[in-house]
Amino acid sequence: MHGEEWTVEPARHRDADVLLIRFPYDRAQLKRVRKLPGARWSRTKKAWYVRDNAHYRQ
């Protein structure tokens, strides 16, 4: 998706299918993930996530 630094995995969160996005803390990467439409931080999963849909599976 955005290089080898990011790992993306499907999951269920708040009764929805989501893609969890994890990466080592880096300000530049944080800016990139925040620009993704609908991206949110999950405290319980300790990861960023977006709704699982065709757009993000490309």
N, CA, C and O atoms as a Tripos MOL2 file, in Angstrom:
@<TRIPOS>MOLECULE
protein
  232   231    58     0     0
PROTEIN
NO_CHARGES

@<TRIPOS>ATOM
      1 N           0.8190   -1.1940    0.0000 N.3       1 MET1
      2 CA          0.0000    0.0000    0.0000 C.3       1 MET1
      3 C           0.8600    1.2540    0.0000 C.2       1 MET1
      4 O           0.7910    2.0420   -0.9430 O.2       1 MET1
      5 N           1.6570    1.4550    1.0200 N.am      2 HIS2
      6 CA          2.5260    2.6250    1.0780 C.3       2 HIS2
      7 C           3.9520    2.2050    1.4040 C.2       2 HIS2
      8 O           4.6420    2.8800    2.1690 O.2       2 HIS2
      9 N           4.3850    1.1220    0.8410 N.am      3 GLY3
     10 CA          5.7520    0.6820    1.0820 C.3       3 GLY3
     11 C           5.8260   -0.3770    2.1630 C.2       3 GLY3
     12 O           4.8200   -0.7440    2.7700 O.2       3 GLY3
     13 N           7.0090   -0.8500    2.3860 N.am      4 GLU4
     14 CA          7.2240   -1.9360    3.3350 C.3       4 GLU4
     15 C           7.0780   -1.5000    4.7800 C.2       4 GLU4
     16 O           6.9650   -2.3460    5.6670 O.2       4 GLU4
     17 N           7.0780   -0.2120    5.0370 N.am      5 GLU5
     18 CA          7.0000    0.2740    6.4060 C.3       5 GLU5
     19 C           5.6220    0.0550    7.0230 C.2       5 GLU5
     20 O           5.5060   -0.0640    8.2430 O.2       5 GLU5
     21 N           4.5850    0.0010    6.2070 N.am      6 TRP6
     22 CA          3.2250   -0.1580    6.7090 C.3       6 TRP6
     23 C           2.8170   -1.6220    6.6380 C.2       6 TRP6
     24 O           3.1300   -2.3160    5.6710 O.2       6 TRP6
     25 N           2.1150   -2.0870    7.6690 N.am      7 THR7
     26 CA          1.4610   -3.3910    7.5890 C.3       7 THR7
     27 C          -0.0380   -3.1280    7.6440 C.2       7 THR7
     28 O          -0.5100   -2.2970    8.4210 O.2       7 THR7
     29 N          -0.7660   -3.8380    6.8200 N.am      8 VAL8
     30 CA         -2.2120   -3.6780    6.7360 C.3       8 VAL8
     31 C          -2.8480   -5.0450    6.9290 C.2       8 VAL8
     32 O          -2.4710   -6.0120    6.2660 O.2       8 VAL8
     33 N          -3.8150   -5.1240    7.8400 N.am      9 GLU9
     34 CA         -4.4720   -6.4050    8.0820 C.3       9 GLU9
     35 C          -5.9720   -6.2050    8.2770 C.2       9 GLU9
     36 O          -6.3930   -5.2410    8.9170 O.2       9 GLU9
     37 N          -6.7720   -7.1040    7.7350 N.am     10 PRO10
     38 CA         -8.2170   -7.0140    7.9260 C.3      10 PRO10
     39 C          -8.5870   -7.3550    9.3690 C.2      10 PRO10
     40 O          -7.9230   -8.1660   10.0150 O.2      10 PRO10
     41 N          -9.6560   -6.7260    9.8660 N.am     11 ALA11
     42 CA        -10.1060   -6.9680   11.2340 C.3      11 ALA11
     43 C         -11.5580   -6.5160   11.3720 C.2      11 ALA11
     44 O         -12.1270   -5.9140   10.4620 O.2      11 ALA11
     45 N         -12.1450   -6.8220   12.5340 N.am     12 ARG12
     46 CA        -13.4680   -6.2990   12.8940 C.3      12 ARG12
     47 C         -13.2520   -5.2880   14.0100 C.2      12 ARG12
     48 O         -12.5400   -5.5580   14.9770 O.2      12 ARG12
     49 N         -13.8700   -4.1260   13.8690 N.am     13 HIS13
     50 CA        -13.7630   -3.0930   14.9010 C.3      13 HIS13
     51 C         -15.0600   -2.3070   14.9220 C.2      13 HIS13
     52 O         -15.5100   -1.8030   13.8930 O.2      13 HIS13
     53 N         -15.6520   -2.2070   16.0890 N.am     14 ARG14
     54 CA        -16.9320   -1.4940   16.2470 C.3      14 ARG14
     55 C         -17.9940   -2.0180   15.2830 C.2      14 ARG14
     56 O         -18.7050   -1.2440   14.6420 O.2      14 ARG14
     57 N         -18.0890   -3.3290   15.1930 N.am     15 ASP15
     58 CA        -19.0740   -4.0120   14.3390 C.3      15 ASP15
     59 C         -18.9410   -3.6810   12.8600 C.2      15 ASP15
     60 O         -19.9350   -3.6790   12.1330 O.2      15 ASP15
     61 N         -17.7250   -3.4010   12.4080 N.am     16 ALA16
     62 CA        -17.4910   -3.1010   10.9910 C.3      16 ALA16
     63 C         -16.2110   -3.7930   10.5260 C.2      16 ALA16
     64 O         -15.2890   -4.0170   11.3110 O.2      16 ALA16
     65 N         -16.1710   -4.1260    9.2370 N.am     17 ASP17
     66 CA        -14.9370   -4.6410    8.6510 C.3      17 ASP17
     67 C         -14.0120   -3.4630    8.3970 C.2      17 ASP17
     68 O         -14.3920   -2.4850    7.7530 O.2      17 ASP17
     69 N         -12.7990   -3.5680    8.9080 N.am     18 VAL18
     70 CA        -11.8220   -2.4930    8.7610 C.3      18 VAL18
     71 C         -10.4790   -3.0690    8.3360 C.2      18 VAL18
     72 O         -10.2560   -4.2780    8.3920 O.2      18 VAL18
     73 N          -9.6020   -2.1890    7.9140 N.am     19 LEU19
     74 CA         -8.2110   -2.5270    7.6530 C.3      19 LEU19
     75 C          -7.3720   -1.7960    8.6890 C.2      19 LEU19
     76 O          -7.3850   -0.5670    8.7530 O.2      19 LEU19
     77 N          -6.6480   -2.5520    9.4940 N.am     20 LEU20
     78 CA         -5.7580   -1.9580   10.4850 C.3      20 LEU20
     79 C          -4.4510   -1.5920    9.8110 C.2      20 LEU20
     80 O          -3.9080   -2.3730    9.0280 O.2      20 LEU20
     81 N          -3.9460   -0.4110   10.1110 N.am     21 ILE21
     82 CA         -2.7040    0.0830    9.5180 C.3      21 ILE21
     83 C          -1.7130    0.3240   10.6430 C.2      21 ILE21
     84 O          -1.9690    1.1150   11.5520 O.2      21 ILE21
     85 N          -0.5870   -0.3590   10.5770 N.am     22 ARG22
     86 CA          0.4570   -0.1980   11.6000 C.3      22 ARG22
     87 C           1.7740    0.1700   10.9380 C.2      22 ARG22
     88 O           2.0850   -0.2750    9.8330 O.2      22 ARG22
     89 N           2.5330    0.9870   11.6360 N.am     23 PHE23
     90 CA          3.8480    1.3880   11.1570 C.3      23 PHE23
     91 C           4.6420    1.9420   12.3300 C.2      23 PHE23
     92 O           4.0530    2.4240   13.2970 O.2      23 PHE23
     93 N           5.9720    1.8830   12.2620 N.am     24 PRO24
     94 CA          6.7740    2.4840   13.3340 C.3      24 PRO24
     95 C           6.5050    3.9900   13.3740 C.2      24 PRO24
     96 O           6.3130    4.6210   12.3340 O.2      24 PRO24
     97 N           6.4940    4.5530   14.5680 N.am     25 TYR25
     98 CA          6.1960    5.9790   14.7020 C.3      25 TYR25
     99 C           7.1650    6.8110   13.8790 C.2      25 TYR25
    100 O           8.3840    6.6860   13.9940 O.2      25 TYR25
    101 N           6.5860    7.6570   13.0530 N.am     26 ASP26
    102 CA          7.3540    8.5710   12.2160 C.3      26 ASP26
    103 C           6.4030    9.7090   11.8440 C.2      26 ASP26
    104 O           5.3010    9.4580   11.3560 O.2      26 ASP26
    105 N           6.8130   10.9370   12.0660 N.am     27 ARG27
    106 CA          5.9350   12.0800   11.8070 C.3      27 ARG27
    107 C           5.4410   12.1340   10.3660 C.2      27 ARG27
    108 O           4.2730   12.4390   10.1250 O.2      27 ARG27
    109 N           6.3080   11.8440    9.4150 N.am     28 ALA28
    110 CA          5.9240   11.8960    7.9990 C.3      28 ALA28
    111 C           4.8580   10.8370    7.6940 C.2      28 ALA28
    112 O           3.8910   11.1100    6.9820 O.2      28 ALA28
    113 N           5.0410    9.6250    8.2360 N.am     29 GLN29
    114 CA          4.0550    8.5610    8.0080 C.3      29 GLN29
    115 C           2.7280    8.8980    8.6960 C.2      29 GLN29
    116 O           1.6570    8.6020    8.1680 O.2      29 GLN29
    117 N           2.8070    9.5090    9.8590 N.am     30 LEU30
    118 CA          1.6080    9.9150   10.5790 C.3      30 LEU30
    119 C           0.8060   10.9240    9.7550 C.2      30 LEU30
    120 O          -0.4190   10.8290    9.6830 O.2      30 LEU30
    121 N           1.4740   11.8650    9.1490 N.am     31 LYS31
    122 CA          0.7940   12.8330    8.2760 C.3      31 LYS31
    123 C           0.1110   12.1300    7.1070 C.2      31 LYS31
    124 O          -1.0110   12.4770    6.7390 O.2      31 LYS31
    125 N           0.7880   11.1440    6.5260 N.am     32 ARG32
    126 CA          0.2240   10.4150    5.3840 C.3      32 ARG32
    127 C          -1.0350    9.6500    5.7690 C.2      32 ARG32
    128 O          -2.0360    9.6920    5.0540 O.2      32 ARG32
    129 N          -0.9820    8.9530    6.8960 N.am     33 VAL33
    130 CA         -2.1520    8.1520    7.2850 C.3      33 VAL33
    131 C          -3.3290    9.0500    7.6690 C.2      33 VAL33
    132 O          -4.4810    8.7010    7.4120 O.2      33 VAL33
    133 N          -3.0540   10.1810    8.2710 N.am     34 ARG34
    134 CA         -4.1320   11.1080    8.6440 C.3      34 ARG34
    135 C          -4.8530   11.6880    7.4370 C.2      34 ARG34
    136 O          -6.0040   12.1120    7.5460 O.2      34 ARG34
    137 N          -4.1930   11.7110    6.2960 N.am     35 LYS35
    138 CA         -4.8070   12.2320    5.0750 C.3      35 LYS35
    139 C          -5.7440   11.2280    4.4120 C.2      35 LYS35
    140 O          -6.5250   11.6010    3.5360 O.2      35 LYS35
    141 N          -5.6810    9.9620    4.8150 N.am     36 LEU36
    142 CA         -6.5710    8.9580    4.2370 C.3      36 LEU36
    143 C          -8.0050    9.2590    4.6510 C.2      36 LEU36
    144 O          -8.2730    9.4450    5.8390 O.2      36 LEU36
    145 N          -8.9340    9.3110    3.6970 N.am     37 PRO37
    146 CA        -10.3290    9.5860    4.0500 C.3      37 PRO37
    147 C         -10.8670    8.5440    5.0400 C.2      37 PRO37
    148 O         -10.8100    7.3410    4.7880 O.2      37 PRO37
    149 N         -11.3810    9.0260    6.1520 N.am     38 GLY38
    150 CA        -11.9730    8.1400    7.1410 C.3      38 GLY38
    151 C         -10.9980    7.4830    8.1050 C.2      38 GLY38
    152 O         -11.4180    6.6900    8.9470 O.2      38 GLY38
    153 N          -9.7200    7.7880    8.0070 N.am     39 ALA39
    154 CA         -8.7320    7.1650    8.8910 C.3      39 ALA39
    155 C          -8.9460    7.6070   10.3290 C.2      39 ALA39
    156 O          -9.1300    8.7910   10.6120 O.2      39 ALA39
    157 N          -8.9180    6.6280   11.2340 N.am     40 ARG40
    158 CA         -9.1270    6.9060   12.6550 C.3      40 ARG40
    159 C          -8.1230    6.0930   13.4630 C.2      40 ARG40
    160 O          -7.6430    5.0570   13.0020 O.2      40 ARG40
    161 N          -7.8070    6.5600   14.6630 N.am     41 TRP41
    162 CA         -6.9360    5.8390   15.5780 C.3      41 TRP41
    163 C          -7.7930    5.0100   16.5300 C.2      41 TRP41
    164 O          -8.7750    5.5050   17.0820 O.2      41 TRP41
    165 N          -7.4190    3.7540   16.7170 N.am     42 SER42
    166 CA         -8.0980    2.8870   17.6760 C.3      42 SER42
    167 C          -7.1970    2.6940   18.8880 C.2      42 SER42
    168 O          -6.1010    2.1440   18.7740 O.2      42 SER42
    169 N          -7.6590    3.1470   20.0410 N.am     43 ARG43
    170 CA         -6.8810    2.9310   21.2660 C.3      43 ARG43
    171 C          -6.8640    1.4560   21.6500 C.2      43 ARG43
    172 O          -5.8550    0.9500   22.1410 O.2      43 ARG43
    173 N          -7.9820    0.7670   21.4280 N.am     44 THR44
    174 CA         -8.0420   -0.6380   21.8240 C.3      44 THR44
    175 C          -7.1620   -1.5240   20.9450 C.2      44 THR44
    176 O          -6.5390   -2.4640   21.4390 O.2      44 THR44
    177 N          -7.1090   -1.2330   19.6530 N.am     45 LYS45
    178 CA         -6.2890   -2.0290   18.7320 C.3      45 LYS45
    179 C          -4.8730   -1.4760   18.6040 C.2      45 LYS45
    180 O          -3.9860   -2.1380   18.0660 O.2      45 LYS45
    181 N          -4.6690   -0.2560   19.1020 N.am     46 LYS46
    182 CA         -3.3750    0.4320   18.9990 C.3      46 LYS46
    183 C          -2.8870    0.4800   17.5530 C.2      46 LYS46
    184 O          -1.7460    0.1430   17.2380 O.2      46 LYS46
    185 N          -3.8080    0.9140   16.6900 N.am     47 ALA47
    186 CA         -3.5040    0.9930   15.2580 C.3      47 ALA47
    187 C          -4.4480    1.9940   14.6020 C.2      47 ALA47
    188 O          -5.5230    2.2880   15.1260 O.2      47 ALA47
    189 N          -4.0380    2.5070   13.4630 N.am     48 TRP48
    190 CA         -4.9170    3.3120   12.6300 C.3      48 TRP48
    191 C          -5.7980    2.3510   11.8570 C.2      48 TRP48
    192 O          -5.4070    1.2090   11.6130 O.2      48 TRP48
    193 N          -6.9890    2.8000   11.4680 N.am     49 TYR49
    194 CA         -7.8560    1.9440   10.6720 C.3      49 TYR49
    195 C          -8.7110    2.7630    9.7190 C.2      49 TYR49
    196 O          -8.9940    3.9390    9.9470 O.2      49 TYR49
    197 N          -9.1150    2.0930    8.6340 N.am     50 VAL50
    198 CA        -10.0570    2.6400    7.6640 C.3      50 VAL50
    199 C         -11.0740    1.5490    7.3770 C.2      50 VAL50
    200 O         -10.8050    0.3710    7.6120 O.2      50 VAL50
    201 N         -12.2300    1.9280    6.8750 N.am     51 ARG51
    202 CA        -13.2400    0.9390    6.4880 C.3      51 ARG51
    203 C         -12.6670    0.0480    5.3970 C.2      51 ARG51
    204 O         -11.9760    0.5240    4.4960 O.2      51 ARG51
    205 N         -12.9510   -1.2260    5.4790 N.am     52 ASP52
    206 CA        -12.4790   -2.1730    4.4690 C.3      52 ASP52
    207 C         -13.3720   -2.0440    3.2380 C.2      52 ASP52
    208 O         -14.5510   -2.3970    3.2720 O.2      52 ASP52
    209 N         -12.7970   -1.5340    2.1530 N.am     53 ASN53
    210 CA        -13.5310   -1.4270    0.8960 C.3      53 ASN53
    211 C         -12.5740   -1.5620   -0.2840 C.2      53 ASN53
    212 O         -11.3580   -1.6170   -0.1000 O.2      53 ASN53
    213 N         -13.1150   -1.6140   -1.4740 N.am     54 ALA54
    214 CA        -12.3090   -1.8380   -2.6830 C.3      54 ALA54
    215 C         -11.2570   -0.7500   -2.8730 C.2      54 ALA54
    216 O         -10.1570   -1.0360   -3.3480 O.2      54 ALA54
    217 N         -11.5700    0.4750   -2.5150 N.am     55 HIS55
    218 CA        -10.6310    1.5830   -2.6890 C.3      55 HIS55
    219 C          -9.3240    1.3190   -1.9500 C.2      55 HIS55
    220 O          -8.2460    1.5350   -2.5040 O.2      55 HIS55
    221 N          -9.4110    0.8570   -0.7110 N.am     56 TYR56
    222 CA         -8.1990    0.6230    0.0860 C.3      56 TYR56
    223 C          -7.5390   -0.7240   -0.1990 C.2      56 TYR56
    224 O          -6.4220   -0.9700    0.2560 O.2      56 TYR56
    225 N          -8.2000   -1.5830   -0.9320 N.am     57 ARG57
    226 CA         -7.6010   -2.8850   -1.2610 C.3      57 ARG57
    227 C          -6.7780   -2.8570   -2.5380 C.2      57 ARG57
    228 O          -6.2230   -3.8820   -2.9330 O.2      57 ARG57
    229 N          -6.6880   -1.7200   -3.1820 N.am     58 GLN58
    230 CA         -5.8980   -1.6220   -4.4360 C.3      58 GLN58
    231 C          -4.4240   -1.7290   -4.1650 C.2      58 GLN58
    232 O          -3.6200   -1.6670   -5.0950 O.2      58 GLN58
@<TRIPOS>BOND
     1     1     2 1
     2     2     3 1
     3     3     4 2
     4     3     5 am
     5     5     6 1
     6     6     7 1
     7     7     8 2
     8     7     9 am
     9     9    10 1
    10    10    11 1
    11    11    12 2
    12    11    13 am
    13    13    14 1
    14    14    15 1
    15    15    16 2
    16    15    17 am
    17    17    18 1
    18    18    19 1
    19    19    20 2
    20    19    21 am
    21    21    22 1
    22    22    23 1
    23    23    24 2
    24    23    25 am
    25    25    26 1
    26    26    27 1
    27    27    28 2
    28    27    29 am
    29    29    30 1
    30    30    31 1
    31    31    32 2
    32    31    33 am
    33    33    34 1
    34    34    35 1
    35    35    36 2
    36    35    37 am
    37    37    38 1
    38    38    39 1
    39    39    40 2
    40    39    41 am
    41    41    42 1
    42    42    43 1
    43    43    44 2
    44    43    45 am
    45    45    46 1
    46    46    47 1
    47    47    48 2
    48    47    49 am
    49    49    50 1
    50    50    51 1
    51    51    52 2
    52    51    53 am
    53    53    54 1
    54    54    55 1
    55    55    56 2
    56    55    57 am
    57    57    58 1
    58    58    59 1
    59    59    60 2
    60    59    61 am
    61    61    62 1
    62    62    63 1
    63    63    64 2
    64    63    65 am
    65    65    66 1
    66    66    67 1
    67    67    68 2
    68    67    69 am
    69    69    70 1
    70    70    71 1
    71    71    72 2
    72    71    73 am
    73    73    74 1
    74    74    75 1
    75    75    76 2
    76    75    77 am
    77    77    78 1
    78    78    79 1
    79    79    80 2
    80    79    81 am
    81    81    82 1
    82    82    83 1
    83    83    84 2
    84    83    85 am
    85    85    86 1
    86    86    87 1
    87    87    88 2
    88    87    89 am
    89    89    90 1
    90    90    91 1
    91    91    92 2
    92    91    93 am
    93    93    94 1
    94    94    95 1
    95    95    96 2
    96    95    97 am
    97    97    98 1
    98    98    99 1
    99    99   100 2
   100    99   101 am
   101   101   102 1
   102   102   103 1
   103   103   104 2
   104   103   105 am
   105   105   106 1
   106   106   107 1
   107   107   108 2
   108   107   109 am
   109   109   110 1
   110   110   111 1
   111   111   112 2
   112   111   113 am
   113   113   114 1
   114   114   115 1
   115   115   116 2
   116   115   117 am
   117   117   118 1
   118   118   119 1
   119   119   120 2
   120   119   121 am
   121   121   122 1
   122   122   123 1
   123   123   124 2
   124   123   125 am
   125   125   126 1
   126   126   127 1
   127   127   128 2
   128   127   129 am
   129   129   130 1
   130   130   131 1
   131   131   132 2
   132   131   133 am
   133   133   134 1
   134   134   135 1
   135   135   136 2
   136   135   137 am
   137   137   138 1
   138   138   139 1
   139   139   140 2
   140   139   141 am
   141   141   142 1
   142   142   143 1
   143   143   144 2
   144   143   145 am
   145   145   146 1
   146   146   147 1
   147   147   148 2
   148   147   149 am
   149   149   150 1
   150   150   151 1
   151   151   152 2
   152   151   153 am
   153   153   154 1
   154   154   155 1
   155   155   156 2
   156   155   157 am
   157   157   158 1
   158   158   159 1
   159   159   160 2
   160   159   161 am
   161   161   162 1
   162   162   163 1
   163   163   164 2
   164   163   165 am
   165   165   166 1
   166   166   167 1
   167   167   168 2
   168   167   169 am
   169   169   170 1
   170   170   171 1
   171   171   172 2
   172   171   173 am
   173   173   174 1
   174   174   175 1
   175   175   176 2
   176   175   177 am
   177   177   178 1
   178   178   179 1
   179   179   180 2
   180   179   181 am
   181   181   182 1
   182   182   183 1
   183   183   184 2
   184   183   185 am
   185   185   186 1
   186   186   187 1
   187   187   188 2
   188   187   189 am
   189   189   190 1
   190   190   191 1
   191   191   192 2
   192   191   193 am
   193   193   194 1
   194   194   195 1
   195   195   196 2
   196   195   197 am
   197   197   198 1
   198   198   199 1
   199   199   200 2
   200   199   201 am
   201   201   202 1
   202   202   203 1
   203   203   204 2
   204   203   205 am
   205   205   206 1
   206   206   207 1
   207   207   208 2
   208   207   209 am
   209   209   210 1
   210   210   211 1
   211   211   212 2
   212   211   213 am
   213   213   214 1
   214   214   215 1
   215   215   216 2
   216   215   217 am
   217   217   218 1
   218   218   219 1
   219   219   220 2
   220   219   221 am
   221   221   222 1
   222   222   223 1
   223   223   224 2
   224   223   225 am
   225   225   226 1
   226   226   227 1
   227   227   228 2
   228   227   229 am
   229   229   230 1
   230   230   231 1
   231   231   232 2
@<TRIPOS>SUBSTRUCTURE
     1 MET1         2 RESIDUE 1 A MET
     2 HIS2         6 RESIDUE 1 A HIS
     3 GLY3        10 RESIDUE 1 A GLY
     4 GLU4        14 RESIDUE 1 A GLU
     5 GLU5        18 RESIDUE 1 A GLU
     6 TRP6        22 RESIDUE 1 A TRP
     7 THR7        26 RESIDUE 1 A THR
     8 VAL8        30 RESIDUE 1 A VAL
     9 GLU9        34 RESIDUE 1 A GLU
    10 PRO10       38 RESIDUE 1 A PRO
    11 ALA11       42 RESIDUE 1 A ALA
    12 ARG12       46 RESIDUE 1 A ARG
    13 HIS13       50 RESIDUE 1 A HIS
    14 ARG14       54 RESIDUE 1 A ARG
    15 ASP15       58 RESIDUE 1 A ASP
    16 ALA16       62 RESIDUE 1 A ALA
    17 ASP17       66 RESIDUE 1 A ASP
    18 VAL18       70 RESIDUE 1 A VAL
    19 LEU19       74 RESIDUE 1 A LEU
    20 LEU20       78 RESIDUE 1 A LEU
    21 ILE21       82 RESIDUE 1 A ILE
    22 ARG22       86 RESIDUE 1 A ARG
    23 PHE23       90 RESIDUE 1 A PHE
    24 PRO24       94 RESIDUE 1 A PRO
    25 TYR25       98 RESIDUE 1 A TYR
    26 ASP26      102 RESIDUE 1 A ASP
    27 ARG27      106 RESIDUE 1 A ARG
    28 ALA28      110 RESIDUE 1 A ALA
    29 GLN29      114 RESIDUE 1 A GLN
    30 LEU30      118 RESIDUE 1 A LEU
    31 LYS31      122 RESIDUE 1 A LYS
    32 ARG32      126 RESIDUE 1 A ARG
    33 VAL33      130 RESIDUE 1 A VAL
    34 ARG34      134 RESIDUE 1 A ARG
    35 LYS35      138 RESIDUE 1 A LYS
    36 LEU36      142 RESIDUE 1 A LEU
    37 PRO37      146 RESIDUE 1 A PRO
    38 GLY38      150 RESIDUE 1 A GLY
    39 ALA39      154 RESIDUE 1 A ALA
    40 ARG40      158 RESIDUE 1 A ARG
    41 TRP41      162 RESIDUE 1 A TRP
    42 SER42      166 RESIDUE 1 A SER
    43 ARG43      170 RESIDUE 1 A ARG
    44 THR44      174 RESIDUE 1 A THR
    45 LYS45      178 RESIDUE 1 A LYS
    46 LYS46      182 RESIDUE 1 A LYS
    47 ALA47      186 RESIDUE 1 A ALA
    48 TRP48      190 RESIDUE 1 A TRP
    49 TYR49      194 RESIDUE 1 A TYR
    50 VAL50      198 RESIDUE 1 A VAL
    51 ARG51      202 RESIDUE 1 A ARG
    52 ASP52      206 RESIDUE 1 A ASP
    53 ASN53      210 RESIDUE 1 A ASN
    54 ALA54      214 RESIDUE 1 A ALA
    55 HIS55      218 RESIDUE 1 A HIS
    56 TYR56      222 RESIDUE 1 A TYR
    57 ARG57      226 RESIDUE 1 A ARG
    58 GLN58      230 RESIDUE 1 A GLN
